[in-house]
Amino acid sequence: SLTLNNTTMTLDGGNANKHAIYFCSNNKLNLNNSNLTIQNYGQDALEWDGGDGGYNVNIINSTFTSNHCRSGFTGTFYATIDNSIVNVINSLGNGSNGSNFDIKNNSNVKFDGNGSHGLSASTLFINDSYVSGSNNGANGIHVTGTLNIDNESKVDIKNNKCSICSKWTIPGALYIAGESKIQNCTLNITGNNGSGIYQKGNTLTIE
């Protein structure tokens, strides 16, 4: 595991064709009251290989920024974002690639300005937080599993190009494939080039 406690750390790749942090064997990244900035990597900010997919990223009372890397989160991470700020911006490809996100307790999360999908997730839970998936080249928020938004959260999905970036892409500003629920929140989907909501399968309940 890599743990930052009350620490400020910056990794700048100088646009080299490298990964910033490469995970193996179910490694964990823990940020506690810390600030981690990863920028200018030709490969991914956070990448994984090996293990059984039990990779955990725990961001608590902290700030994490991925700026101008190939991707921010690549792999099936289990990312907990608790009372924290996360900015995944200006990625060359997707901001994330199929991770599981639990965003809660007044967190502020932006997956904006990425070359392909903004926030691409397997499951996505947003509770009492702000999330933006805007100004991306493909879909703004792309969820292949369950999406739950609740407890006075606010979500902006704006001005995404919704382009077809691969043979698996279906254009939709908010793409959902799993059983999902949106309640007691504010959801803004405006100015996108694809469908506002693309419901691939199962049921979406809005209350």
C-alpha positions in Angstrom: 0.0 0.0 0.0 0.9 3.6 -0.5 -0.4 5.9 2.3 -0.2 9.7 2.4 -0.9 11.3 5.8 -0.9 15.1 6.0 1.2 15.1 2.9 1.4 17.1 -0.3 2.9 15.1 -3.2 3.3 16.0 -6.9 4.3 13.6 -9.7 5.1 15.3 -13.0 5.9 13.0 -15.8 7.1 15.7 -18.2 5.0 14.0 -20.9 7.1 10.8 -20.8 5.3 7.7 -22.0 5.1 6.2 -18.5 2.5 5.4 -15.8 2.6 7.5 -12.6 1.5 4.8 -10.1 1.2 1.2 -11.2 -0.7 -1.2 -8.9 -0.1 -5.0 -8.6 -1.4 -7.7 -6.3 -4.4 -5.8 -4.9 -2.4 -2.8 -3.8 -4.1 0.2 -2.0 -3.7 3.9 -2.2 -4.8 5.8 0.9 -5.0 9.6 1.1 -5.7 11.1 4.5 -5.7 14.9 4.9 -3.4 15.0 1.9 -3.0 16.5 -1.6 -1.8 14.3 -4.5 -1.3 15.8 -7.9 -0.4 13.6 -10.9 0.2 15.4 -14.2 1.8 15.1 -17.7 2.1 11.3 -18.1 1.7 9.7 -21.5 0.2 6.7 -19.8 -2.2 6.5 -16.8 -2.2 8.3 -13.5 -3.4 5.2 -11.7 -3.1 1.8 -13.5 -3.4 -1.8 -12.2 -2.3 -5.2 -13.3 -2.6 -8.6 -11.7 -4.4 -9.7 -8.6 -8.1 -10.3 -8.4 -9.3 -6.7 -9.0 -9.5 -5.8 -5.3 -7.7 -2.6 -5.7 -8.7 0.2 -3.3 -8.3 3.9 -3.6 -9.4 5.7 -0.4 -9.5 9.5 -0.6 -10.6 10.9 2.7 -10.5 14.6 3.6 -8.1 15.0 0.7 -7.5 16.4 -2.8 -6.6 14.2 -5.8 -5.9 15.7 -9.2 -5.0 13.9 -12.5 -4.2 16.5 -15.2 -3.1 15.7 -18.7 -2.5 12.0 -18.4 -3.8 9.3 -20.7 -6.4 8.4 -18.0 -7.0 9.1 -14.3 -8.3 5.7 -13.1 -7.6 2.7 -15.4 -8.8 -0.7 -14.1 -11.5 -1.9 -11.7 -10.6 0.2 -8.7 -12.9 0.4 -5.7 -12.6 4.2 -5.1 -14.1 5.8 -2.0 -14.1 9.6 -2.1 -15.2 10.9 1.3 -15.4 14.7 2.0 -12.8 15.2 -0.7 -12.0 17.0 -3.9 -11.2 15.0 -7.1 -10.4 16.5 -10.4 -9.7 14.3 -13.4 -9.2 16.7 -16.2 -7.6 17.0 -19.7 -7.0 13.2 -20.0 -6.0 12.1 -23.5 -8.5 9.2 -23.3 -11.2 8.4 -20.7 -11.1 10.1 -17.4 -11.7 6.7 -15.8 -12.2 3.2 -17.2 -14.8 1.0 -15.4 -13.9 1.6 -11.7 -16.4 1.5 -8.8 -17.0 4.9 -7.2 -18.5 5.7 -3.8 -18.7 9.5 -3.6 -20.1 10.9 -0.4 -20.1 13.5 2.4 -19.9 16.8 0.6 -17.3 15.7 -1.9 -16.6 17.7 -5.1 -15.7 15.6 -8.1 -15.0 16.7 -11.7 -14.3 14.5 -14.7 -14.2 17.3 -17.2 -12.4 18.1 -20.5 -11.3 14.5 -21.2 -10.7 13.2 -24.7 -13.1 10.3 -24.6 -15.6 9.4 -21.7 -15.5 11.6 -18.6 -16.5 9.4 -15.6 -16.7 5.8 -16.8 -17.8 3.4 -14.0 -18.9 -0.1 -13.3 -21.0 1.2 -10.3 -21.5 4.8 -9.2 -22.9 6.0 -5.9 -23.2 9.7 -5.3 -24.5 10.9 -1.8 -24.5 14.5 -0.6 -21.9 15.5 -3.2 -21.3 17.4 -6.4 -20.2 15.6 -9.5 -19.5 17.0 -13.0 -19.0 15.0 -16.2 -18.8 17.9 -18.7 -16.9 19.0 -21.9 -15.7 15.5 -22.7 -15.1 14.0 -26.1 -17.5 11.0 -25.6 -20.1 10.4 -22.9 -20.2 12.5 -19.8 -21.0 9.8 -17.3 -21.0 6.2 -18.5 -22.2 3.5 -16.0 -22.3 -0.2 -17.0 -23.8 -1.3 -13.6 -25.8 0.4 -10.9 -26.1 4.2 -10.6 -27.5 5.7 -7.4 -27.7 9.5 -6.8 -29.3 10.7 -3.6 -29.3 13.1 -0.6 -29.3 16.5 -2.1 -26.5 15.8 -4.5 -25.9 17.9 -7.6 -24.8 16.4 -10.9 -23.9 18.4 -14.1 -23.5 16.6 -17.4 -23.0 19.4 -20.0 -21.5 20.0 -23.4 -20.2 16.5 -24.1 -19.5 15.6 -27.7 -20.8 12.0 -27.2 -18.6 10.8 -30.1 -18.1 7.1 -30.8 -14.6 6.5 -29.4 -14.7 2.7 -29.8 -16.8 -0.2 -31.0 -18.3 -0.5 -27.5 -19.5 3.1 -27.3 -23.1 4.2 -27.6 -23.5 8.0 -27.5 -25.3 9.2 -24.5 -24.5 12.1 -22.1 -25.7 9.9 -19.2 -25.3 6.2 -20.2 -26.8 3.6 -17.8 -27.0 -0.1 -18.1 -27.8 -1.3 -14.6 -30.7 -1.1 -12.2 -30.5 2.6 -11.1 -32.2 5.3 -9.0 -32.0 9.1 -8.9 -33.8 10.8 -6.0 -33.7 14.0 -3.9 -31.1 15.7 -6.0 -30.5 18.1 -8.9 -29.5 16.7 -12.3 -28.6 19.0 -15.2 -28.1 17.4 -18.6 -27.7 20.2 -21.2 -26.0 21.0 -24.5 -24.8 17.5 -25.3 -24.5 16.1 -28.8 -25.9 12.6 -28.0 -29.0 11.4 -26.2 -29.5 13.1 -22.8 -30.1 9.8 -21.0 -29.3 6.5 -22.8 -30.9 3.7 -20.7 -29.2 0.5 -22.1 -31.0 -2.0 -19.9 -32.8 -2.6 -16.6 -34.8 0.2 -14.9 -34.0 3.8 -14.0 -36.3 5.2 -11.3 -36.4 9.0 -10.9 -38.1 10.4 -7.8 
